[in-house]
Amino acid sequence: MPKTKKSQKEININFLPEEIQEKINKVFDTYFGFGYYKYKRPEKESSVIFPNKISSMKHTEVRDLHGEYESFLSYTRDKLKYYIVAENVVKKETELAYNRAMAGLRDAKGNIESKKAEAKIDEGYLALLDYKEHISSIISMLRIDEEKFVSNSMSMRAELKARELNTNF
């Protein structure tokens, strides 16, 4: 598959068929054409761990930690956005595969329910359901991380605010 401008590095969609990757990359390329700011991966390799004792930390350490949470939050939301696009494309392809399978059964004998059941065991349809589930699982994990970073960032912000109020910054 020919690589597109910037989209190839945003998320890993190599498990998808090339035809679907191209559709997703087309959306990404359009989006990047708008010139929106893209969040860079935070400098640390893994996400920050919430400290056991915030009160013993220096003000600058709390402020830096808050910045790290905000950075991971922005990065996570950026990735989430791209996977939601991928999910939407795969969802549409799944619907099309089901409709194609149903159309192929138009002249087959049996009632509509039996045709629906047969369409749902079509190999192409089942493969797309697997892709959809894979992406959906990634989105679920990203949403959990997003919630964690929001919560931790808010805790850091509250600590900073309390310190400012207590020391009359």
C-alpha positions in Angstrom: 0.0 0.0 0.0 1.4 3.4 -0.9 1.9 5.5 2.3 0.1 8.8 2.5 1.5 12.1 3.7 1.2 12.2 7.5 -1.5 9.6 8.2 0.7 6.5 8.2 2.2 7.3 11.6 -0.9 8.4 13.5 -2.3 5.0 14.4 -1.5 1.3 13.6 -4.2 0.1 11.2 -2.0 -2.5 9.5 -4.3 -5.3 10.6 -7.0 -3.9 8.2 -7.2 -4.8 4.5 -5.4 -2.3 2.3 -8.7 -1.1 0.7 -10.0 0.0 4.2 -6.6 1.5 5.2 -6.7 3.6 2.0 -10.2 4.9 2.9 -9.1 5.8 6.4 -5.9 7.4 5.2 -8.0 9.5 2.7 -10.0 10.9 5.7 -6.7 11.6 7.6 -5.1 13.3 4.6 -8.2 15.6 4.3 -8.1 16.4 8.0 -4.3 17.2 7.9 -5.0 19.4 4.9 -6.9 21.7 7.2 -3.6 22.5 9.0 -4.8 21.6 12.5 -2.3 21.2 15.3 -1.2 17.7 15.9 -0.2 16.6 19.4 3.1 15.0 19.7 3.8 11.9 21.7 4.8 13.0 25.3 8.5 12.8 26.0 8.2 10.0 28.4 7.7 6.5 27.0 4.9 5.5 29.4 2.3 7.4 31.1 3.0 9.1 34.4 2.1 7.5 37.7 0.1 9.4 40.2 2.3 10.2 43.3 1.5 8.8 46.7 2.2 12.0 48.5 1.4 15.2 46.6 1.8 17.3 49.7 5.5 16.5 50.0 6.2 17.6 46.4 7.6 21.0 45.5 5.3 23.4 43.8 7.3 23.2 40.5 7.1 19.3 40.6 3.4 19.4 41.0 3.1 21.9 38.1 5.4 19.8 35.9 3.4 16.7 36.7 0.2 18.5 35.9 1.8 19.4 32.5 2.7 15.8 31.9 -0.9 14.7 32.6 -2.2 17.3 30.2 0.3 16.2 27.6 -0.8 12.5 27.9 -4.4 13.6 27.9 -4.0 15.6 24.6 -2.0 12.7 23.0 -4.7 10.1 24.1 -7.5 12.3 22.8 -5.6 12.7 19.5 -5.2 8.9 19.1 -8.8 8.4 20.1 -10.0 10.7 17.4 -8.1 8.7 14.7 -9.4 5.4 16.0 -12.9 6.7 15.9 -12.5 7.6 12.3 -11.2 4.1 11.6 -14.1 2.6 13.5 -16.6 4.7 11.4 -15.0 3.5 8.2 -15.0 -0.2 9.3 -18.6 0.2 10.5 -19.7 1.5 7.1 -17.8 -1.3 5.4 -19.5 -3.9 7.7 -22.9 -2.5 6.7 -22.0 -2.7 3.0 -20.8 -6.3 3.4 -24.0 -7.3 5.1 -26.1 -5.6 2.4 -24.0 -7.3 -0.4 -24.5 -10.7 1.3 -28.3 -10.0 1.6 -28.4 -9.0 -2.0 -26.7 -12.2 -3.0 -29.5 -14.1 -1.2 -32.3 -12.3 -2.9 -33.3 -15.3 -5.1 -32.5 -17.9 -2.4 -35.4 -19.8 -0.9 -36.4 -19.2 2.7 -37.9 -16.4 4.7 -36.2 -13.1 5.5 -35.0 -14.2 8.9 -33.2 -17.2 7.5 -31.6 -14.9 4.8 -30.5 -12.5 7.5 -29.0 -15.3 9.5 -27.1 -16.6 6.4 -25.9 -13.1 5.6 -24.4 -12.8 9.1 -22.2 -15.8 8.5 -20.7 -14.4 5.3 -16.9 -14.6 5.5 -16.4 -10.9 4.5 -19.0 -9.7 7.0 -17.5 -11.8 9.8 -13.9 -10.5 9.1 -15.2 -6.9 9.2 -16.9 -7.6 12.5 -13.6 -8.8 13.9 -11.9 -5.6 12.7 -14.7 -3.6 14.2 -14.3 -5.3 17.5 -10.5 -4.9 17.5 -10.8 -1.1 16.9 -13.7 -0.8 19.4 -11.5 -2.5 22.1 -8.6 0.0 21.4 -11.1 2.9 21.7 -12.4 1.5 25.0 -8.8 1.4 26.4 -8.1 4.9 25.1 -11.3 6.1 26.8 -10.2 4.6 30.1 -6.8 6.3 29.8 -8.6 9.5 28.9 -10.7 9.3 32.1 -7.6 8.6 34.2 -5.6 11.5 32.8 -8.6 13.9 33.2 -9.0 12.8 36.8 -5.3 13.0 37.6 -4.9 16.3 35.9 -7.9 17.7 37.8 -6.3 16.5 41.1 -3.0 18.2 40.2 -4.9 21.4 39.2 -6.8 21.3 42.5 -3.5 20.9 44.5 -2.0 23.8 42.6 -5.0 26.0 43.3 -5.0 25.1 47.0 -1.3 26.0 47.2 -1.9 29.3 45.4 -4.7 30.2 47.8 -2.6 29.2 50.9 0.5 31.2 49.8 -1.2 34.1 48.1 0.5 33.7 44.8 
